[in-house]
Amino acid sequence: MMPVQQMEHPRVMPQGTRIKTPVDTFEALQNAPAYDSSATVLVVVGASGGVGKSTVALLGALLTARAGLDCALIETDAPFGDFDLWLGLDSEVPSLEAQDPDSPVYVQEHLGLYKAPRAPLPAADYERSVLQVLDHARRHNDVVIIDTPSSWTALNSSLVLRADRQLFFIDERPNSVVGAIKAIELCLRLGVPAVQTAVVYNRWNPKLKINTGDVKKALGCERLFCLPDGKEKVGIYLNSGTPGELITTSNPLVSEIENMLRILLPQFGGTFKMPSSRHKGSHFK
């Protein structure tokens, strides 16, 4: 397995910063001050397990780094996260609560990993550690991608409130759709602007002839991203610890994730806040 690397990481200084005040309707953020942010923070949410959000988060981070953007990948699904295994790292990878926020594990140029703990921690302590890492990462990167636990906790609420984009993952299973509806409704009650949210239909199968308009109406979302099934090849690359090789292939899942990032991220010229925008030839609805 690949040993842990602490690469000397060249950073591209941001052209400017944005001042953002988190929505203060959630108790965990009531006393949070305004903070400088140079990064776009994207949080992936799945209200049921097995929906593929972690796979998409990892491949999205690899593609972002490949484009030359500094990216922090924050894994918060303790103790079930698999990013270290999927990336082919050894068992000595430090977890985020033990890391200096300024020293992520650089798995390749432009990509730093903050690994979830291997054992459960007290909720308040763990949330404090994650938010400390996030606040640091967003000041020193172009993009931050956060993979959240499947079960909703106070940490999930804190993360969606601090993010610029919230992606809710579903698949063909009814329970994943019901879970996403509940999660989106909760976020709207917390004060998350609807324009920041989108739904990702993973393992989309056009043969099912599902009306995407009906899906958007049921979920109450303006933007629906449909990602095709990457087939068994995705699992092969992940289980062998070589996802970096996967993103160099013509796999349809990789291509559509890259197209999705072009819409979501301003660094890619994204126009996510313009619902009329369309990417020609893609599965975006």
C-alpha distance (Angstrom), angle and dihedral (degrees) to the residues before:
residue distance angle dihedral
M1 . . .
M2 3.76 . .
P3 3.80 112.8 .
V4 3.75 121.3 -122.7
Q5 3.77 110.1 -86.8
Q6 3.77 127.3 -154.4
M7 3.80 97.0 -164.6
E8 3.76 123.0 -168.2
H9 3.74 95.9 -113.8
P10 3.81 121.8 -151.4
R11 3.76 109.6 -143.8
V12 3.77 127.9 -156.1
M13 3.78 108.2 -137.0
P14 3.81 111.9 -125.3
Q15 3.76 117.9 -110.0
G16 3.78 91.4 -131.0
T17 3.77 144.6 -24.6
R18 3.75 134.8 -111.8
I19 3.78 123.4 -141.2
K20 3.75 112.4 -137.0
T21 3.79 131.0 179.2
P22 3.83 112.9 -155.7
V23 3.78 116.9 -127.0
D24 3.78 105.1 -94.3
T25 3.80 100.0 -151.8
F26 3.81 93.4 101.6
E27 3.79 118.9 76.5
A28 3.79 94.9 -131.8
L29 3.81 90.5 60.6
Q30 3.79 101.6 35.5
N31 3.79 93.2 107.2
A32 3.80 97.9 33.6
P33 3.81 113.1 126.8
A34 3.78 126.7 -137.3
Y35 3.80 111.5 -83.8
D36 3.76 139.4 -160.2
S37 3.78 114.6 -109.1
S38 3.76 128.7 -173.9
A39 3.81 95.2 164.5
T40 3.76 135.0 75.8
V41 3.81 106.5 -124.8
L42 3.80 115.2 -149.2
V43 3.81 119.0 -173.1
V44 3.81 122.0 -166.3
V45 3.80 117.5 -150.4
G46 3.77 130.1 -171.6
A47 3.79 119.7 178.1
S48 3.81 91.5 -161.2
G49 3.77 132.3 41.4
G50 3.79 124.2 -106.9
V51 3.79 95.7 33.0
G52 3.81 92.5 123.9
K53 3.80 99.6 -116.6
S54 3.81 94.0 133.0
T55 3.80 91.7 52.8
V56 3.80 91.4 50.7
A57 3.82 91.8 45.0
L58 3.80 91.5 53.5
L59 3.80 95.4 45.2
G60 3.80 89.9 45.5
A61 3.80 90.7 53.6
L62 3.80 91.9 48.7
L63 3.80 91.5 49.5
T64 3.80 91.4 47.8
A65 3.80 91.3 52.2
R66 3.79 90.8 45.3
A67 3.80 87.9 57.3
G68 3.81 88.6 59.2
L69 3.81 97.0 -104.4
D70 3.79 119.9 133.5
C71 3.80 106.0 -116.0
A72 3.79 132.7 -174.6
L73 3.81 115.8 -158.4
I74 3.80 111.2 -158.7
E75 3.80 117.3 -166.4
T76 3.82 113.8 -162.8
D77 3.81 103.0 166.9
A78 3.80 97.0 110.3
P79 2.97 124.1 -145.8
F80 3.82 97.6 0.2
G81 3.80 102.6 58.1
D82 3.81 117.1 128.3
F83 3.80 103.3 -173.7
D84 3.80 93.4 110.9
L85 3.82 90.8 53.5
W86 3.80 94.1 43.7
L87 3.79 90.5 50.4
G88 3.79 92.7 49.8
L89 3.82 94.2 -117.1
D90 3.78 122.7 154.7
S91 3.79 126.7 -112.4
E92 3.81 93.1 -93.9
V93 3.80 95.1 77.1
P94 3.82 107.0 131.5
S95 3.79 116.4 -128.9
L96 3.77 122.0 -125.0
E97 3.81 97.4 -104.8
A98 3.82 88.6 59.1
Q99 3.81 96.2 41.1
D100 3.75 129.3 95.4
P101 3.83 101.6 -119.5
D102 3.80 87.4 -129.4
S103 3.82 91.7 57.9
P104 3.80 112.8 60.6
V105 3.78 118.8 165.1
Y106 3.80 104.3 -94.3
V107 3.78 105.2 -144.1
Q108 3.79 91.4 179.0
E109 3.77 138.4 -14.4
H110 3.82 111.6 -54.8
L111 3.83 94.2 8.2
G112 3.80 124.0 97.5
L113 3.82 123.1 -179.3
Y114 3.79 126.9 -148.9
K115 3.79 103.9 -165.0
A116 3.81 123.5 -147.7
P117 3.83 116.5 -118.6
R118 3.79 118.1 -92.8
A119 3.79 92.0 -134.5
P120 3.81 131.2 43.5
L121 3.80 117.3 -93.6
P122 3.82 130.8 -161.2
A123 3.79 105.1 -75.8
A124 3.79 96.9 -123.9
D125 3.81 93.5 47.9
Y126 3.78 92.7 46.9
E127 3.81 93.7 48.3
R128 3.79 89.9 50.3
S129 3.81 91.2 52.1
V130 3.81 93.8 47.9
L131 3.80 94.2 48.1
Q132 3.79 91.2 47.8
V133 3.81 89.7 53.5
L134 3.81 91.4 46.5
D135 3.78 94.7 49.7
H136 3.80 90.1 51.3
A137 3.81 95.7 42.7
R138 3.78 94.2 52.0
R139 3.79 91.1 55.9
H140 3.81 94.5 51.0
N141 3.81 104.6 38.7
D142 3.77 141.0 56.5
V143 3.81 94.3 -133.1
V144 3.81 134.6 19.2
I145 3.81 119.5 -164.8
I146 3.81 117.7 -167.7
D147 3.79 123.9 -164.3
T148 3.81 110.0 -156.7
P149 3.83 132.3 -158.2
S150 3.80 117.5 -93.7
S151 3.81 92.7 -125.3
W152 3.80 112.1 71.1
T153 3.79 115.9 -116.0
A154 3.79 137.8 163.3
L155 3.81 86.4 -91.8
N156 3.80 90.9 61.0
S157 3.80 90.1 52.9
S158 3.80 91.7 49.9
L159 3.79 91.4 49.7
V160 3.80 97.5 48.9
L161 3.79 89.6 49.1
R162 3.80 91.5 53.7
A163 3.81 95.4 45.0
D164 3.80 129.8 94.7
R165 3.81 94.3 -150.3
Q166 3.82 127.6 30.0
L167 3.81 117.1 -162.2
F168 3.79 117.2 -166.6
F169 3.81 114.0 -161.2
I170 3.79 126.3 -145.6
D171 3.78 136.3 163.6
E172 3.79 134.7 -172.1
R173 3.82 93.0 -68.2
P174 3.83 113.8 103.3
N175 3.81 92.4 -138.9
S176 3.80 91.0 59.6
V177 3.82 90.4 53.7
V178 3.81 93.3 47.1
G179 3.80 90.3 48.2
A180 3.80 91.5 50.2
I181 3.81 91.9 50.4
K182 3.80 90.5 53.5
A183 3.81 92.5 46.0
I184 3.81 92.8 49.6
E185 3.80 91.8 48.0
L186 3.79 90.0 50.7
C187 3.80 91.9 50.5
L188 3.80 91.5 50.3
R189 3.81 89.9 51.4
L190 3.80 89.0 50.9
G191 3.78 89.5 55.4
V192 3.81 102.7 -101.7
P193 3.83 107.6 153.9
A194 3.80 110.6 -114.9
V195 3.82 90.3 -135.3
Q196 3.83 89.2 66.4
T197 3.81 94.0 56.3
A198 3.78 130.3 83.1
V199 3.78 136.8 169.9
V200 3.78 123.7 -127.5
Y201 3.80 115.1 -154.5
N202 3.80 101.2 -157.3
R203 3.81 122.9 -157.7
W204 3.79 89.6 19.1
N205 3.79 112.3 -168.4
P206 3.83 113.8 -163.5
K207 3.81 89.5 -164.5
L208 3.80 89.2 72.4
K209 3.83 88.0 66.6
I210 3.79 93.1 -144.0
N211 3.79 112.7 173.6
T212 3.79 106.2 -119.2
G213 3.78 90.7 -159.0
D214 3.80 89.5 60.1
V215 3.81 90.2 49.2
K216 3.81 92.3 52.1
K217 3.80 91.3 46.8
A218 3.80 93.0 49.4
L219 3.79 92.0 48.6
G220 3.78 95.7 40.4
C221 3.80 93.3 -129.0
E222 3.78 131.4 138.1
R223 3.79 96.3 -153.1
L224 3.79 128.6 47.5
F225 3.81 122.4 -177.0
C226 3.79 115.6 -161.9
L227 3.80 114.2 -157.2
P228 3.81 119.5 -168.5
D229 3.77 123.3 -130.3
G230 3.80 109.6 -88.8
K231 3.81 88.4 -150.5
E232 3.78 124.1 -144.5
K233 3.80 92.8 -43.4
V234 3.80 90.9 76.7
G235 3.79 91.3 55.5
I236 3.79 91.3 47.7
Y237 3.81 93.1 54.4
L238 3.80 93.3 44.3
N239 3.79 95.6 46.8
S240 3.80 90.7 48.8
G241 3.81 91.9 50.6
T242 3.82 94.3 -117.2
P243 3.83 108.1 112.5
G244 3.80 88.5 137.0
E245 3.80 87.7 69.5
L246 3.80 91.3 48.6
I247 3.81 93.7 60.9
T248 3.82 90.0 57.7
T249 3.82 91.3 59.9
S250 3.79 129.9 83.9
N251 3.80 92.4 -111.2
P252 3.84 107.8 153.2
L253 3.81 92.8 -133.8
V254 3.80 91.6 55.3
S255 3.81 91.3 48.4
E256 3.79 93.4 51.6
I257 3.83 93.5 45.8
E258 3.79 88.3 53.8
N259 3.80 90.7 49.6
M260 3.81 89.9 48.9
L261 3.80 90.8 53.3
R262 3.79 90.3 53.2
I263 3.80 88.3 61.4
L264 3.80 98.2 38.3
L265 3.79 101.5 45.8
P266 3.80 124.5 62.7
Q267 3.81 88.4 -154.7
F268 3.81 86.6 66.7
G269 3.80 90.5 46.6
G270 3.79 90.2 -96.0
T271 3.80 121.6 -177.7
F272 3.80 98.5 -169.6
K273 3.80 94.7 143.1
M274 3.80 91.0 58.5
P275 3.83 105.2 79.4
S276 3.81 91.8 -168.2
S277 3.82 91.5 63.2
R278 3.78 116.0 110.3
H279 3.77 132.8 -175.7
K280 3.79 108.3 -136.2
G281 3.77 114.4 -121.7
S282 3.81 96.3 8.2
H283 3.78 133.3 114.6
F284 3.82 93.2 -113.0
K285 3.78 114.3 129.9
